[in-house]
């Protein structure tokens, strides 16, 4: 019998799109947009480059030096504010990134897990036309991924208003015109945030003077094992727990992100080649 059934949310090979529950209701509001043939020229994006605002029409987005840009809106911290802003360190980029809510922090953590090369908060302001006039929208993040750019908005699905949906529909058109992916993160699959939070505690670079990581990987090569059995196969099981979590974060070991992480969780050697190992 296969140790993995194919129904698991495999941490070692999953894409971020498999972890979130996207809001897609903006498709119903596409009809509210003015998408005449000239719209890529008429809609514009404003970026902050070297401290100055620079405007590019949507049709010219491929020429924007995105890595030279700064957020078009600054983060603010003040007493008694309702949202929870802060800075999230990311191992994949090697620096801290601003967020304006706990939902945005969760996305940054997910992007770190799937190895975003760079993440730009509030990358640009979009000015667009709709049937009731003109509006503006600032997407939450632009992530530079190994396979291309990915634009994000973050809003719990139950809080999306019609005005938001129009803005998301416009942003989706812009992303498609630029050849980018676009996702409105409306939530997360069950247990994913909790498991990623647990794994992220050991994401930073580590030394391994006892060689426990190699022992864990060697044990996982033989066959998938429960977390408790895997760490118990090493010379120092208590210390091996920390190294196992580190290897899970870095996807050298795999686990089901759709279930709570516990001693009975099945752990396997990371990589697509291990799928279905008996």
NORUR-V985567 format. One record per helix or strand. SS is the DSSP state (A for helix, B for strand). FROM is the first residue (numbers start at 1). LEN is the number of residues. If there is no record, write none. Layout:
ss=SS from=FROM len=LEN
ss=SS from=FROM len=LEN
This chain:
ss=B from=10 len=1
ss=A from=16 len=4
ss=B from=20 len=3
ss=A from=25 len=8
ss=B from=33 len=1
ss=A from=39 len=4
ss=B from=44 len=6
ss=B from=52 len=6
ss=A from=58 len=6
ss=A from=66 len=3
ss=B from=69 len=2
ss=B from=86 len=5
ss=B from=95 len=5
ss=A from=102 len=12
ss=B from=118 len=4
ss=B from=125 len=6
ss=B from=133 len=6
ss=B from=141 len=5
ss=B from=148 len=7
ss=A from=157 len=3
ss=A from=162 len=17
ss=B from=181 len=8
ss=A from=192 len=9
ss=A from=212 len=11
ss=B from=225 len=2
ss=A from=227 len=6
ss=A from=237 len=13
ss=B from=253 len=2
ss=B from=256 len=1
ss=B from=266 len=4
ss=A from=272 len=3
